[in-house]
């Protein structure tokens, strides 16, 4: 028996919705103008300094892209 | 203290966000060359606060974006002080003014289309490399066909369209007029997609995928 088609789910930009929350974090961290800089993040009262924050604070998808590029580079050199 | 930068808008007719910014800091604006950059004093977040801070950042952007087109900065972008902000606006004034003029009345809607099965049907238990790649290619082509069908059904509201494959499907970005968001959502929401896919429309978002002209 053929399955019935789905309707497209419509979500807004309200963080109260869990799906939207992921979208919002993705947009805030991954979309827009980048100016490289430093930010101090404190953990348990210890200041940890990160440089190049656009790489560290990013989505898994973007991190994987960077990891794939780095992983391929040695192959190209060979 | 350094400044957290939120977004750039055209100077005309934009009021500051009524809410405080990240860390409870007041949101202020720096103007130069017909552009307005929204900033607040930056604090050092703890790891636990980062999600809340990102959501506060989003709320400020949303307040401003409801009034006008914006060019957002990625969270958390900081500049040293107001003179650095002015220098940045001066350096990019032509590019920002042109982009904001082009996107003035437009917003971005995002459509994510995925297969319900994450790995997809395998032709055998241990496919060869060629078989695996053919399977991936076939799935990509199917996703592109669905995207094209939805794009055609969404026209003529769509002013521009961009799409790219992601790890879990295809992401499509439709540029539409700000005044047509509700109609667009209604129209897209009534389109049935084949049962092997799931599709989700989100937005309106600032038109970040259309900042550069292709």
Interface residues (C-beta under 8 A of the other chain):
Chain A: X2 X3 X4 X5 X6 X7 X8 X9 X10 X11 X12 X13 X15 X19 X20 X21 X23 X24 X25 X27 X28 X29 X30 X31 X32 X33 X34 X35 X37 X38 X39 X40 X41 X42 X43 X47 X53 X54 X57 X61 X64
Chain B: X5 X7 X8 X42 X44 X45 X46 X47 X50 X51 X54 X55 X57 X58 X61 X62 X71 X72 X73 X74 X75 X76 X77 X78 X79 X88 X110 X111 X150 X166 X167 X185 X188 X189 X190 X191 X192 X193 X194 X195 X196 X197 X198 X199 X200 X201 X202 X203 X204 X205 X206 X208 X209 X211
